Amino acid sequence: MNFTFSDTIAGRVVGYERAGKILRLRTVDDREFAVSLAGSPSAELLRNLGEPYIDASGHLEDMLEPGRFLFAYGIFYPGGRFDAKRLIFLGRRGGAARFEESSWWISQLKEIASFYRKAQFGDGPVDYTEYRTNIRLGGEKTSSHRQETDTISRLVYGMATAYLLSGEDAYLEVAERGTEYLRKQMRFVDVEEDVVYWYHGVSIDGDREKKLFTSEFSDDYDAIPMYEQIYALAGPVQTYRVTADPRIKKDADATLRLFERFFLDHQHGGYFSHIDPIMLSFEHESLGPNLARKNWNSVGDHAPAYLINLYLATGERRYADFLESTFDTIVERFPDDKNSPFVQERFHRDWTPDTTHGWQQNRAVVGHNLKIAWNLMRMNSLRPKAAYSDLAAHIARTMPAVGSDRQRGGWYDVLERTREEDIGGHAFVWHDRKAWWQQEQAILAYLILAGVTGEESYLAEARTAESFYNAFFLDHDEGAVYFNVLANGLPYLLGTERLKGSHSMSMYHSAELCYLAAVYNNLLINGSPLDLHFQPDPSDVPRRILRVSPDLLPPGRVRVAEAEVDGEPYKDFDAEALTVRLPDVSRRVRVKVRLEVTR
């Protein structure tokens, strides 16, 4: 090339020539680069949210031992010369990565939760009439006065999750008040049909409020999309895990009846993506291109958004049956190996692929493929099937070559599903940027695969994904995480992708990542204990048996090591069953459990 450009190289040190100040890096796809350090680049240690900058420039040459993984950002010149301007080391020692510290993800989640609490409610009381869907980069609110149900629910999820890991009441207060606000403002109880459904949101103009019954989002306008109903449950159900509030479970069950009666395809299986708001029909002509359609969100998103958590909290067989049916459908319908390494995501009623729908056409969302692999491995621990583990492994082996950036690290967004020979791969649909939520799916998929199978190749992919995310997505200036970064890792701050709160972003994925990365790293990979916190009223808990399993994990891998109730040691627990028998009192109790690996 006859022009200069800035870029990033992620790789392991092959060697360092002190005389010429040339560092040799090898990327994960086994390409070697000569990196010049003659321009005295800055060097730093990876740092978490809330931590100060840690300069390593004075120790740079001493830290370049062979095998160490690092990021080098710099300038390519015509002829191939690369001058480094910034180096990021993952830890003080060559084999160390700070994100594997037992407290890393917990600390990160607390910082994110503090950012969103202050952004939405300031330093005052938690008043959800002040909540706004859109918030700016630094947490300031925009002029938009719309409250979307799903973004409130996603915030509630994040705060309940922050309480699970920290035990700090400030986060639980935000989660519980948000759940109450959703029930009061966004819930519609249809007594005749015996179901609950959730408004899209509320538009606020001064003292006037207007309920938004149908979706205002362009893809789903004037319809009731399944995914909005699904994510309305995400926050309340995670709060239910903490508090066991029976009203939340009642709402969840009533929403499930909505799914079964109006979204379920009783003939062909699976769930329709939309129904019309008047007839509650999936085949009304008002739905236009969404008439009698199915997609990944309507079929698969039940599991991670609320259904696994509802099962973890209750152990009820009907939820496990629903999960099994969901994953059986995914295994049967979504793979499309004859035509593409990516799964098929949109379908007509009879499951023939829909390759002309809206923006998606015949395109792949990389994160959805990874999300399938991650959740299949979770389900395989509950009801093992070779079809689940085989498809998860197949996706995990296939995706790096087609969906990840093998030079810089990180995972791409939307690609064409068919390979284009003139470019030697799959073309980008709009850009080569990387979204925060898709990094989450990669990290969790490869962490759980590594933790369950012990395969080093999975662990290597997990660590590479964790490295890129923690090096480039954490906003150390304003707080929380960026929506998108460029391929080279620099933040992309234009349009809605500049926001920290929007229709697409409200703490959910960043909190879910922190929680499950802590679970998988500590309990499945590094053998570190993990503390979880609950605050139920025993009289609300059936048989006073509190279920404290952190996730769907292989049976027998984790046990309860110790427990506390109201700050005092407590012995009435079943270590292997991951349950605590609560005291016979009619008031809230604070329960803390320490989980540890058994082998």
Disulfide bonds with the S-S distance in Angstrom:
none
